[in-house]
Amino acid sequence: MAKNPITLNGLLSLLRSAIETFPDNRTGGNKSYSLEEIALSAFSVFFMQNPSFLAHQKAMKTAKGKSNAETIFGIKEIPCDNQIRNVLDPVSPEHLFPVFEQAYECMSENDLIDPLRVLNKQLLIAFDGTRHFSSKEIGCLHCSTTLHKDESVTYYHSMLTPVIVSPGNNMALSLPPEFISPQDGKDKQDCETNAAKRWLDVYGERYGKLGATILGDDLFSRQPVCEKILSKELNFILVCKPDSHKTLYEWLRVLEEAGDMRSVVIRRWNGKFREIYTYKYANDAPLRDTADALQINWAELTITKEDGKIIYKNAFATKHTISDKNVEAIVDAGRARWKVENEHNNTLKTKGYNLEHNFGHGQDHLSSLLATLNLLAFLFHTILDLVDGSYALLRKTLPSRKTFFDDLRALTRYLCFESWDQLLEFMIKGLELGDPASG
């Protein structure tokens, strides 16, 4: 029996608690809207995937005396876009980070986390960096910059997006991001690896105690990052390319020539033709050419057709001890890294969340705060797909994510529903899908 069943209202209560910590720099009579109304108004746009949601709900409020902004999100009075931007600009996105952690706790209490564990009950946390704003005209003190040959400058914001993933599962659970921006006292621009170290300093020990392995591309498989991961009692499975690890691959070449490289071959039928999976691995190899080189374990997978044509090839560095029995599972875990790109960042950019759209840049934190609200909207959708039978049934039945949100946009523009649950129930009845609990 779940201790605290998860609902949209429950998730929104977590968000409201975080909003209570927001600083309010308004003075005098400039407080006709509460901070909660302002922040939830911004969030509602991302959750409904509808840039015009607030405008439509204002018109509905005028015509009917109430709106879906009020009945679903608890927003009684809807502020204008400029008011939202001006009030939220000074608010650091860090005020929202506890919501990610609290949502994780809710999922854990409802037994939704343990099924994602692999490799002796390890959570897989994939790292990847992504941009969420870019412009040649608009910039701020928190922007990173690119100077072009024509001396023009591109201003941009980016962030590291840690995500819980699992092989064979298309779900991606967002964890608190770490924004990549100029750091106080630093001359060089910030980068993904420095952001990863900062994230590990804040959250590494927590997830180390929970049992977790960090996934990432070749950028992260450098000794300073690996040592930081290990210092938090975490493990890692990181892409490891020959061009950036010459000492390691020279050591592996000598090992293979001596006949001491281990290998496992598995043949699979993919429905059309047979594929040959060749795993090679070695334990206790030097990551770099120094006296203090970290000893890592290495595994490579090459997938070929029977005629020898290579379909896929990649290799990984890890501290998990590799054997004939677990090399396949370790590589599968390492390959799950791509889910942070495909199932998370690309979804946020191309599937309705419009992560790279300029919803508002501001002069301080606005761009990063709005990006964080967008991440939370995605996280809430992911969780609801797991725990809300009506939501899951509709997402499964409708042909695409786009169709689902197109329908939400149309329905909430013309009809006012008493609650989120009533909205979903209306859609289920209209599609004649029956009782979601029975399926």
MARKEKE-333417 format. One record per residue: residue in one letter; x, y, z of N, C-alpha, C in turn. Coordinates in pm, whole numbers, padded with zeros to 5 digits, always signed. Layout:
residues N
AXYZXYZXYZ...
This chain:
residues 439
M+00085-00118+00000+00000+00000+00000+00089+00123+00000A+00068+00213-00097+00148+00334-00106+00120+00424+00014K+00224+00484+00069+00207+00570+00186+00132+00699+00149N+00177+00763+00041+00119+00889-00002+00098+00885-00152P-00017+00839-00199-00041+00832-00344-00016+00967-00410I+00048+00965-00526+00088+01088-00595-00024+01136-00685T-00055+01265-00676-00153+01329-00763-00094+01460-00813L-00158+01519-00914-00111+01650-00960-00121+01752-00848N-00229+01750-00771-00242+01844-00661-00130+01827-00559G-00092+01704-00535+00019+01679-00443+00150+01733-00496L+00175+01715-00626+00297+01768-00687+00296+01921-00686L+00179+01980-00713+00169+02126-00710+00191+02180-00569S+00155+02103-00467+00179+02149-00330+00329+02155-00301L+00407+02064-00361+00552+02071-00347+00604+02199-00410L+00550+02232-00528+00592+02353-00597+00554+02477-00517R+00435+02478-00460+00392+02593-00380+00483+02615-00259S+00526+02505-00197+00615+02518-00082+00747+02583-00123A+00796+02548-00240+00920+02610-00289+00899+02757-00321I+00784+02790-00378+00754+02929-00414+00751+03017-00289E+00712+02960-00175+00708+03036-00050+00846+03087-00010T+00952+03027-00063+01088+03071-00030+01139+03179-00126F+01063+03211-00230+01107+03311-00328+01121+03448-00261P+01227+03522-00291+01235+03661-00245+01135+03748-00321D+01081+03846-00254+00985+03939-00316+01040+04080-00301N+01090+04135-00411+01153+04267-00407+01057+04381-00438R+00929+04348-00450+00831+04453-00481+00807+04541-00359T+00777+04666-00386+00752+04762-00277+00618+04831-00300G+00569+04896-00194+00448+04976-00205+00327+04896-00245G+00248+04955-00335+00124+04891-00380+00141+04803-00500N+00266+04761-00527+00295+04681-00646+00282+04532-00619K+00182+04493-00537+00166+04352-00501+00022+04306-00521S-00036+04347-00634-00174+04307-00661-00185+04157-00690Y-00074+04095-00728-00070+03950-00752+00028+03888-00653S-00009+03773-00599+00081+03704-00506+00196+03639-00583L+00306+03614-00513+00418+03542-00574+00373+03405-00623E+00284+03341-00547+00235+03209-00587+00161+03218-00719E+00074+03318-00736+00000+03333-00861+00095+03358-00978I+00196+03439-00954+00292+03473-01060+00373+03350-01101A+00428+03277-01004+00511+03161-01036+00429+03047-01096L+00309+03022-01039+00225+02916-01095+00174+02952-01234S+00156+03079-01261+00116+03121-01396+00224+03084-01497A+00350+03110-01460+00460+03072-01549+00465+02921-01566F+00452+02848-01455+00457+02701-01461+00344+02645-01547S+00224+02703-01538+00109+02650-01610+00130+02650-01760V+00202+02749-01810+00230+02757-01954+00311+02636-01998F+00411+02598-01917+00494+02482-01951+00419+02351-01930F+00342+02343-01823+00271+02219-01795+00166+02191-01903M+00096+02294-01948-00006+02277-02053+00054+02282-02193Q+00184+02309-02203+00252+02323-02332+00175+02419-02423N+00139+02532-02366+00053+02627-02438+00097+02769-02407P+00174+02833-02496+00218+02971-02473+00102+03068-02458S-00017+03033-02511-00133+03121-02504-00227+03084-02390F-00187+02991-02303-00276+02943-02197-00329+03056-02110L-00242+03145-02065-00285+03250-01973-00380+03348-02042A-00352+03382-02167-00440+03473-02240-00579+03413-02255H-00585+03285-02287-00715+03218-02303-00790+03211-02169Q-00716+03189-02061-00782+03177-01931-00829+03313-01880K-00758+03419-01914-00805+03553-01880-00938+03582-01948A-00947+03547-02077-01071+03569-02151-01183+03485-02092M-01152+03361-02052-01253+03274-01992-01299+03329-01858K-01207+03380-01779-01242+03437-01649-01337+03555-01666T-01312+03637-01767-01398+03752-01794-01537+03707-01836A-01544+03604-01919-01672+03560-01974-01750+03472-01876K-01682+03386-01801-01751+03287-01719-01732+03305-01568G-01645+03396-01529-01622+03418-01388-01523+03323-01324K-01473+03226-01399-01370+03135-01350-01294+03079-01470S-01184+03012-01444-01101+02962-01553-01029+02836-01510N-00971+02767-01606-00892+02647-01576-00764+02682-01500A-00714+02804-01517-00599+02847-01439-00632+02841-01290E-00757+02875-01257-00799+02872-01118-00833+02732-01071T-00911+02656-01150-00959+02526-01104-00850+02419-01105I-00753+02431-01195-00647+02330-01203-00524+02371-01124F-00486+02500-01135-00360+02545-01073-00380+02635-00952G-00503+02675-00924-00527+02760-00808-00490+02905-00829I-00487+02950-00955-00451+03088-00988-00579+03169-01001K-00612+03248-00900-00737+03324-00904-00728+03447-00993E-00617+03518-00985-00596+03637-01067-00472+03616-01152I-00484+03633-01283-00375+03601-01375-00296+03726-01410P-00167+03731-01377-00085+03848-01410-00050+03850-01559C-00006+03965-01607+00036+03974-01747+00180+03923-01759D+00222+03897-01883+00354+03840-01907+00465+03927-01851N+00457+04058-01868+00563+04146-01819+00572+04143-01666Q+00458+04134-01600+00461+04124-01454+00529+03995-01410I+00499+03886-01479+00563+03758-01447+00714+03768-01463R+00757+03823-01575+00901+03832-01602+00971+03922-01501N+00914+04037-01473+00979+04133-01384+00990+04080-01241V+00887+04014-01193+00888+03965-01055+00979+03843-01040L+00983+03757-01141+01061+03634-01130+01209+03652-01164D+01245+03760-01231+01384+03779-01274+01485+03771-01158P+01457+03828-01041+01556+03820-00933+01562+03686-00860V+01474+03592-00894+01463+03466-00817+01560+03362-00873S+01652+03317-00790+01746+03213-00831+01672+03081-00850P+01706+03004-00954+01640+02874-00974+01666+02775-00862E+01766+02801-00779+01796+02710-00669+01680+02696-00571H+01591+02796-00567+01475+02787-00480+01383+02671-00520L+01392+02629-00647+01305+02522-00697+01369+02384-00686F+01498+02378-00660+01567+02250-00663+01512+02149-00563P+01466+02192-00442+01410+02092-00349+01290+02017-00404V+01218+02075-00501+01100+02008-00557+01142+01878-00626F+01255+01880-00696+01304+01758-00762+01331+01650-00659E+01395+01688-00549+01428+01591-00446+01303+01537-00377Q+01207+01626-00351+01084+01582-00285+01002+01492-00377A+01002+01522-00506+00932+01436-00601+00996+01297-00605Y+01129+01294-00598+01200+01165-00592+01156+01087-00468E+01148+01155-00353+01107+01088-00231+00966+01032-00243C+00876+01109-00305+00740+01060-00326+00739+00935-00412M+00821+00934-00516+00829+00817-00603+00885+00698-00528S+00987+00723-00447+01047+00614-00371+00946+00554-00274E+00868+00640-00207+00766+00592-00113+00659+00510-00183N+00637+00538-00312+00536+00466-00389+00596+00352-00470D+00719+00311-00433+00786+00194-00494+00806+00209-00644L+00836+00332-00688+00856+00357-00831+01003+00367-00869I+01092+00372-00770+01234+00388-00798+01306+00255-00809D+01280+00163-00717+01354+00036-00716+01344-00042-00847P+01229-00041-00919+01225-00114-01046+01322-00060-01151L+01376+00060-01131+01469+00119-01226+01612+00076-01200R+01638+00011-01088+01774-00024-01049+01827-00143-01130V+01955-00140-01160+02023-00247-01232+02160-00268-01166L+02235-00367-01215+02371-00389-01165+02377-00394-01012N+02311-00492-00955+02307-00505-00810+02244-00382-00745K+02130-00343-00800+02045-00238-00742+02106-00099-00749Q+02176-00071-00857+02230+00062-00879+02131+00150-00957L+02116+00275-00912+02049+00375-00994+02147+00425-01099L+02098+00453-01217+02182+00511-01322+02146+00658-01339I+02244+00746-01320+02224+00890-01336+02309+00938-01453A+02243+00977-01560+02313+01019-01683+02333+01170-01682F+02455+01213-01717+02490+01354-01728+02491+01395-01875D+02443+01514-01902+02456+01573-02035+02432+01723-02024G+02497+01799-02108+02476+01943-02111+02389+01983-02229T+02310+02088-02211+02224+02135-02320+02201+02284-02306R+02184+02351-02419+02152+02494-02418+02002+02515-02401H+01967+02626-02334+01825+02659-02323+01796+02804-02363F+01899+02874-02412+01879+03009-02465+02000+03045-02551S+01975+03115-02662+02084+03162-02747+02039+03285-02824S+02125+03387-02829+02089+03511-02899+02216+03589-02932K+02212+03663-03041+02321+03755-03075+02289+03898-03031E+02168+03918-02980+02127+04053-02939+02110+04067-02789I+02064+03962-02722+02028+03970-02581+02129+03893-02497G+02177+03956-02390+02270+03890-02300+02258+03943-02160C+02323+03876-02064+02323+03920-01925+02453+03873-01861L+02472+03909-01734+02595+03874-01664+02612+03723-01649H+02503+03649-01655+02509+03503-01637+02526+03428-01769C+02530+03500-01879+02544+03436-02011+02686+03386-02034S+02698+03273-02101+02823+03234-02163+02828+03299-02301T+02946+03307-02358+02959+03376-02487+03045+03297-02583T+03014+03313-02712+03096+03260-02820+03133+03375-02912L+03263+03400-02929+03310+03506-03019+03337+03446-03156H+03270+03497-03259+03282+03443-03394+03392+03516-03473K+03429+03456-03584+03536+03513-03667+03503+03653-03716D+03375+03680-03738+03335+03814-03783+03323+03912-03666E+03371+03870-03548+03372+03950-03426+03233+03969-03365S+03133+03901-03417+03002+03902-03352+03005+03806-03233V+02912+03825-03142+02908+03746-03019+02772+03678-03006T+02774+03551-02972+02651+03480-02937+02646+03464-02786Y+02537+03508-02727+02513+03492-02584+02424+03369-02564Y+02459+03287-02466+02377+03168-02447+02378+03122-02301H+02274+03048-02267+02265+02982-02138+02261+02831-02162S+02330+02757-02078+02326+02610-02087+02327+02553-01946M+02297+02426-01938+02290+02361-01808+02326+02214-01821L+02373+02158-01711+02392+02015-01699+02260+01957-01648T+02211+01854-01717+02081+01796-01681+02100+01651-01636P+02122+01627-01508+02130+01489-01457+01991+01425-01461V+01986+01301-01507+01858+01232-01528+01872+01086-01486I+01775+01035-01412+01772+00892-01380+01716+00817-01500V+01791+00719-01548+01750+00638-01664+01765+00491-01630S+01714+00406-01718+01726+00262-01699+01717+00193-01835P+01802+00094-01863+01795+00023-01990+01658-00039-02012G+01607-00029-02134+01478-00088-02166+01360-00011-02116N+01381+00109-02063+01274+00193-02011+01288+00330-02074N+01180+00380-02137+01189+00509-02205+01164+00628-02114M+01154+00602-01985+01132+00709-01889+01264+00778-01853A+01259+00909-01835+01375+00986-01789+01329+01077-01677L+01386+01059-01557+01345+01136-01440+01444+01249-01414S+01398+01372-01428+01486+01488-01408+01527+01501-01262L+01655+01530-01241+01708+01568-01111+01745+01717-01116P+01779+01779-01004+01812+01922-01009+01922+01951-01110P+01905+02051-01195+02008+02085-01293+02122+02161-01227E+02231+02176-01299+02339+02265-01259+02367+02358-01377F+02350+02487-01356+02362+02581-01467+02508+02613-01496I+02539+02620-01624+02675+02647-01670+02682+02797-01700S+02749+02869-01614+02755+03014-01628+02882+03066-01563P+02925+03189-01597+03049+03242-01538+03048+03233-01386Q+03157+03181-01330+03168+03163-01186+03249+03276-01124D+03207+03321-01007+03278+03429-00938+03424+03392-00916G+03513+03485-00949+03655+03465-00926+03725+03380-01030K+03653+03340-01134+03712+03256-01240+03726+03336-01369D+03844+03327-01431+03868+03398-01557+03814+03320-01676K+03826+03186-01671+03781+03104-01783+03630+03086-01779Q+03572+03061-01898+03429+03032-01903+03401+02898-01836D+03280+02886-01787+03237+02763-01722+03220+02654-01827C+03214+02529-01782+03201+02417-01875+03123+02303-01810E+03089+02202-01890+03010+02089-01841+03080+02013-01730T+03210+01993-01744+03280+01913-01643+03286+01986-01509N+03306+02118-01511+03304+02192-01385+03164+02191-01323A+03061+02201-01410+02924+02194-01360+02898+02057-01297A+02951+01952-01359+02934+01816-01304+02998+01805-01166K+03116+01863-01150+03183+01858-01019+03101+01933-00914R+03045+02049-00952+02964+02124-00855+02840+02044-00817W+02776+01981-00917+02657+01901-00887+02692+01786-00792L+02805+01722-00818+02847+01611-00733+02878+01659-00591D+02931+01779-00577+02958+01832-00444+02829+01851-00364V+02722+01888-00433+02595+01913-00366+02516+01785-00343Y+02508+01699-00447+02417+01585-00443+02487+01448-00442G+02618+01448-00467+02688+01321-00483+02679+01229-00363E+02701+01285-00244+02698+01201-00124+02560+01139-00103R+02456+01218-00129+02319+01167-00113+02294+01046-00203Y+02331+01057-00330+02305+00947-00422+02407+00836-00407G+02524+00869-00354+02620+00764-00322+02564+00670-00215K+02497+00727-00115+02438+00644-00010+02321+00562-00062L+02254+00613-00166+02140+00540-00224+02186+00433-00322G+02313+00436-00360+02366+00339-00456+02342+00384-00598A+02437+00454-00659+02416+00507-00794+02543+00504-00875T+02526+00497-01005+02634+00499-01102+02612+00615-01198I+02715+00694-01220+02707+00809-01310+02740+00764-01453L+02655+00804-01546+02678+00780-01689+02712+00912-01757G+02793+00905-01861+02825+01026-01934+02905+00996-02059D+02921+01098-02144+02998+01079-02266+03147+01093-02238D+03227+01093-02342+03373+01091-02330+03427+01214-02257L+03352+01323-02261+03394+01446-02195+03418+01426-02046F+03344+01334-01984+03352+01315-01839+03452+01208-01796S+03502+01129-01891+03591+01018-01852+03736+01064-01841R+03754+01168-01759+03885+01221-01727+03908+01201-01578Q+04034+01189-01539+04062+01151-01401+04003+01246-01297P+04009+01379-01315+03952+01466-01210+03803+01441-01186V+03726+01421-01293+03583+01394-01277+03562+01256-01216C+03637+01158-01265+03623+01022-01211+03656+01018-01062E+03761+01088-01022+03798+01091-00881+03690+01160-00797K+03632+01266-00852+03523+01334-00780+03405+01239-00760I+03371+01163-00864+03261+01067-00855+03290+00964-00746L+03409+00908-00748+03445+00804-00652+03451+00858-00509S+03489+00985-00494+03498+01044-00361+03361+01053-00294K+03254+01049-00373+03118+01054-00319+03058+00914-00305E+03144+00812-00317+03103+00671-00307+03004+00634-00417L+03019+00699-00530+02944+00665-00651+03034+00583-00743N+02973+00514-00837+03049+00447-00942+03026+00523-01073F+03089+00479-01180+03070+00544-01309+03082+00443-01422I+03009+00471-01530+03028+00404-01659+03026+00515-01762L+03143+00548-01815+03159+00666-01900+03217+00627-02034V+03164+00686-02140+03220+00662-02274+03368+00695-02272C+03446+00611-02337+03593+00624-02331+03649+00601-02472K+03687+00709-02541+03730+00701-02681+03882+00692-02695P+03928+00626-02800+04074+00611-02819+04148+00743-02835D+04091+00838-02906+04161+00964-02934+04191+01043-02807S+04109+01028-02706+04129+01106-02584+04191+01024-02471H+04219+00897-02497+04277+00810-02394+04386+00723-02457K+04488+00789-02509+04590+00719-02587+04669+00619-02502T+04703+00656-02379+04777+00564-02292+04696+00439-02262L+04570+00458-02229+04483+00344-02200+04475+00250-02319Y+04455+00304-02437+04437+00218-02554+04568+00154-02599E+04682+00215-02570+04809+00149-02597+04825+00029-02504W+04786+00048-02379+04791-00062-02282+04698-00175-02327L+04579-00141-02376+04483-00241-02421+04533-00314-02545R+04604-00240-02634+04658-00303-02755+04760-00410-02719V+04848-00376-02625+04950-00473-02582+04883-00594-02518L+04781-00569-02438+04710-00678-02372+04645-00771-02474E+04585-00713-02578+04518-00795-02678+04619-00874-02761E+04732-00811-02795+04834-00881-02872+04893-00999-02794A+04891-00987-02661+04943-01096-02577+04839-01205-02555G+04719-01184-02609+04613-01283-02593+04546-01280-02458D+04559-01168-02386+04504-01159-02251+04375-01077-02243M+04324-01035-02357+04197-00963-02358+04082-01062-02352R+03989-01039-02261+03872-01125-02249+03766-01083-02351S+03686-01179-02399+03580-01146-02494+03461-01239-02476V+03343-01186-02510+03218-01262-02507+03144-01229-02636V+03095-01332-02705+03024-01313-02832+02881-01366-02817I+02785-01282-02854+02643-01320-02847+02580-01290-02983R+02504-01386-03037+02435-01367-03164+02285-01345-03139R+02229-01241-03203+02088-01207-03181+02018-01188-03314W+01892-01226-03317+01806-01201-03433+01723-01077-03404N+01733-00975-03488+01663-00850-03462+01527-00841-03532G+01482-00950-03590+01356-00951-03663+01374-00944-03813K+01492-00899-03857+01522-00889-03999+01650-00965-04037F+01750-00953-03952+01875-01023-03979+01948-01048-03847R+02049-01135-03854+02124-01170-03734+02233-01067-03708E+02244-01028-03581+02349-00936-03539+02445-01009-03446I+02572-00974-03454+02674-01036-03370+02726-00930-03272Y+02705-00954-03143+02750-00865-03037+02883-00919-02983T+02991-00844-03002+03121-00885-02952+03163-00791-02840Y+03172-00847-02720+03215-00770-02603+03361-00803-02574K+03442-00699-02556+03578-00715-02508+03591-00639-02377Y+03674-00693-02286+03689-00620-02160+03823-00651-02094A+03862-00559-02006+03983-00576-01926+03965-00501-01795N+04020-00557-01689+04016-00492-01557+04154-00437-01522D+04154-00333-01438+04278-00273-01386+04366-00217-01497A+04313-00120-01565+04388-00051-01671+04408+00095-01632P+04521+00156-01673+04549+00296-01635+04468+00393-01721L+04402+00490-01655+04321+00585-01728+04407+00687-01802R+04527+00715-01748+04614+00815-01813+04760+00781-01787D+04849+00857-01847+04993+00831-01840+05057+00914-01729T+05024+00884-01605+05086+00951-01490+05108+00848-01380A+05196+00883-01286+05226+00789-01177+05103+00764-01090D+05018+00863-01082+04899+00848-00998+04775+00811-01078A+04796+00750-01195+04683+00718-01283+04579+00632-01212L+04455+00668-01229+04344+00589-01174+04334+00457-01250Q+04321+00349-01178+04303+00218-01242+04153+00197-01264I+04118+00177-01389+03977+00159-01425+03958+00025-01497N+03833-00012-01516+03799-00131-01594+03736-00084-01724W+03759-00157-01829+03722-00112-01965+03642-00219-02036A+03538-00177-02107+03459-00271-02186+03422-00207-02319E+03422-00288-02423+03388-00240-02557+03283-00332-02618L+03189-00273-02689+03090-00351-02764+03099-00313-02911T+03108-00415-02995+03100-00396-03139+02985-00482-03191I+02889-00420-03258+02777-00493-03319+02798-00497-03469T+02798-00616-03527+02818-00631-03671+02709-00718-03732K+02693-00702-03863+02616-00800-03938+02702-00922-03962E+02642-01027-04012+02719-01151-04033+02826-01133-04140D+02810-01031-04227+02913-01006-04328+03027-00920-04275G+03021-00885-04147+03127-00807-04085+03103-00657-04082K+02998-00610-04146+02971-00466-04146+02937-00420-04005I+03006-00314-03960+02987-00264-03824+02862-00176-03817I+02774-00209-03724+02652-00131-03700+02672-00033-03585Y+02747-00074-03483+02766+00007-03363+02899-00033-03299K+02968+00068-03245+03090+00039-03170+03110+00149-03067N+03133+00110-02943+03160+00208-02838+03228+00137-02722A+03295+00216-02638+03367+00159-02525+03344+00246-02402F+03361+00184-02284+03328+00251-02159+03435+00223-02053A+03459+00323-01971+03543+00309-01853+03453+00301-01730T+03488+00216-01635+03404+00198-01516+03490+00151-01398K+03433+00158-01279+03496+00095-01163+03421-00031-01122H+03312-00064-01191+03249-00194-01170+03344-00302-01221T+03372-00403-01142+03455-00514-01188+03380-00591-01295I+03447-00616-01407+03382-00677-01523+03415-00825-01532S+03314-00904-01569+03333-01048-01588+03251-01092-01708D+03270-01219-01747+03190-01273-01857+03041-01263-01827K+03005-01276-01699+02864-01279-01661+02799-01141-01663N+02876-01035-01636+02810-00904-01624+02850-00802-01729V+02939-00839-01822+02985-00740-01920+02869-00687-02004E+02774-00774-02038+02659-00729-02118+02576-00628-02039A+02551-00654-01911+02471-00564-01829+02541-00430-01809I+02673-00431-01791+02748-00308-01773+02743-00222-01899V+02760-00285-02014+02754-00210-02140+02613-00158-02165D+02512-00240-02136+02373-00194-02151+02348-00070-02066A+02401-00071-01944+02386+00046-01857+02458+00167-01916G+02579+00146-01965+02653+00256-02026+02582+00314-02147R+02521+00227-02228+02450+00273-02348+02322+00348-02313A+02272+00329-02191+02151+00402-02150+02178+00552-02138R+02303+00592-02144+02338+00734-02138+02264+00815-02243W+02243+00756-02361+02180+00832-02470+02039+00878-02435K+01978+00815-02333+01842+00852-02296+01834+00995-02243V+01942+01045-02182+01939+01183-02135+01929+01278-02253E+01979+01237-02369+01967+01320-02489+01831+01297-02556N+01801+01172-02591+01682+01143-02670+01553+01152-02592E+01550+01093-02472+01426+01088-02395+01405+01212-02309H+01508+01292-02293+01497+01408-02204+01523+01538-02280N+01649+01568-02312+01681+01699-02369+01617+01722-02505N+01620+01622-02593+01557+01639-02724+01405+01649-02712T+01348+01576-02618+01203+01587-02594+01169+01729-02549L+01250+01785-02460+01226+01921-02412+01240+02024-02524K+01321+01994-02623+01344+02090-02731+01246+02075-02847T+01201+01952-02873+01126+01928-02997+00986+01872-02979K+00946+01839-02856+00817+01773-02834+00718+01859-02757G+00725+01990-02775+00623+02077-02718+00666+02163-02602Y+00777+02128-02536+00821+02208-02422+00899+02333-02467N+00951+02329-02590+01017+02445-02650+01126+02503-02560L+01213+02414-02510+01314+02454-02413+01400+02570-02463E+01433+02571-02592+01523+02673-02645+01451+02802-02685H+01318+02804-02671+01243+02926-02703+01271+03032-02597N+01279+03157-02637+01304+03266-02544+01172+03309-02479F+01134+03244-02370+01013+03284-02297+01037+03412-02218G+01161+03449-02203+01198+03569-02129+01340+03554-02079H+01424+03654-02106+01565+03643-02068+01596+03717-01939G+01547+03839-01926+01572+03917-01806+01717+03962-01795Q+01749+04020-01680+01885+04067-01655+01954+03989-01545D+01882+03897-01484+01942+03823-01373+01919+03673-01389H+01813+03618-01328+01795+03472-01326+01677+03423-01412L+01606+03512-01479+01479+03472-01539+01492+03353-01633S+01588+03357-01723+01602+03250-01822+01623+03114-01756S+01707+03110-01654+01735+02983-01585+01617+02939-01499L+01547+03035-01438+01430+02999-01357+01321+02939-01444L+01294+03000-01559+01191+02947-01649+01232+02810-01702A+01360+02791-01731+01407+02659-01776+01383+02554-01667T+01401+02592-01541+01379+02499-01430+01231+02465-01416L+01144+02564-01432+01000+02537-01430+00962+02442-01544N+01027+02457-01658+01002+02369-01772+01045+02226-01739L+01161+02212-01676+01207+02079-01632+01108+02016-01535L+01055+02098-01444+00958+02045-01347+00829+02002-01415A+00786+02077-01517+00666+02036-01591+00689+01900-01656F+00806+01881-01715+00839+01752-01776+00842+01641-01671L+00903+01670-01555+00909+01572-01447+00770+01535-01399F+00684+01634-01379+00548+01606-01333+00473+01521-01435H+00489+01550-01564+00425+01468-01667+00475+01324-01660T+00605+01308-01642+00664+01174-01636+00607+01096-01518I+00599+01161-01403+00547+01095-01284+00399+01060-01300L+00321+01154-01355+00178+01127-01375+00156+01010-01471D+00243+00996-01568+00231+00884-01662+00251+00751-01590L+00323+00754-01477+00348+00632-01400+00238+00603-01299V+00176+00708-01243+00087+00687-01128-00059+00718-01156D-00089+00794-01261-00225+00835-01289-00280+00750-01404G-00372+00658-01373-00424+00566-01475-00491+00639-01589S-00562+00746-01560-00630+00822-01665-00530+00889-01758Y-00431+00952-01699-00326+01018-01779-00255+00916-01867A-00216+00804-01807-00142+00702-01883-00227+00644-01995L-00356+00623-01970-00445+00568-02072-00457+00663-02190L-00473+00791-02162-00485+00889-02270-00356+00901-02349R-00242+00903-02279-00113+00914-02350-00088+00791-02437K-00135+00675-02388-00117+00551-02465-00211+00545-02584T-00331+00598-02567-00435+00586-02671-00415+00687-02783L-00388+00811-02747-00371+00914-02849-00241+00889-02926P-00240+00916-03055-00128+00872-03140+00006+00935-03108S+00009+01051-03041+00137+01115-03013+00121+01211-02896R+00235+01248-02839+00237+01351-02735+00174+01480-02788K+00202+01514-02915+00148+01636-02974-00004+01634-02975T-00063+01520-03013-00209+01510-03016-00268+01529-02876F-00206+01468-02776-00254+01480-02639-00259+01627-02596F-00151+01700-02619-00147+01840-02575-00226+01931-02667D-00239+01896-02794-00330+01971-02882-00473+01965-02827D-00513+01846-02783-00647+01829-02727-00662+01908-02596L-00560+01905-02512-00565+01983-02387-00580+02132-02417R-00504+02179-02514-00511+02321-02548-00649+02360-02596A-00707+02279-02684-00838+02310-02739-00947+02305-02632L-00945+02199-02552-01049+02183-02450-01043+02294-02346T-00924+02327-02299-00914+02428-02192-00933+02569-02245R-00930+02586-02374-00959+02719-02429-01109+02748-02425Y-01191+02646-02448-01335+02669-02463-01419+02622-02344L-01366+02528-02266-01443+02471-02155-01368+02490-02024C-01441+02514-01917-01380+02524-01785-01413+02397-01707F-01309+02329-01660-01325+02204-01586-01305+02231-01437E-01374+02156-01355-01366+02176-01211-01231+02131-01153S-01161+02046-01227-01032+01995-01177-00957+01928-01292W-00831+01898-01268-00750+01821-01363-00811+01683-01386D-00856+01620-01280-00916+01487-01293-01042+01491-01380Q-01122+01597-01365-01243+01606-01446-01209+01626-01594L-01103+01702-01620-01058+01721-01758-01019+01587-01821L-00941+01508-01749-00900+01378-01803-01021+01285-01819E-01112+01289-01724-01232+01206-01732-01316+01243-01854F-01326+01373-01883-01399+01420-02000-01337+01365-02129M-01206+01365-02136-01137+01314-02254-01158+01164-02270I-01151+01091-02159-01169+00945-02164-01309+00910-02210K-01409+00980-02158-01547+00955-02200-01566+00989-02346G-01507+01100-02389-01521+01139-02529-01460+01039-02625L-01353+00974-02581-01286+00873-02664-01343+00734-02641E-01441+00724-02547-01506+00596-02515-01403+00489-02478L-01316+00525-02382-01207+00434-02344-01242+00348-02224G-01353+00374-02158-01390+00294-02042-01317+00339-01917D-01318+00254-01815-01258+00284-01687-01109+00251-01689P-01021+00352-01670-00877+00324-01673-00834+00227-01565A-00905+00221-01454-00867+00131-01345-00887-00015-01382S-00977-00041-01478-01005-00178-01517-00901-00234-01613G-00820-00143-01672-00722-00191-01770-00588-00215-01711
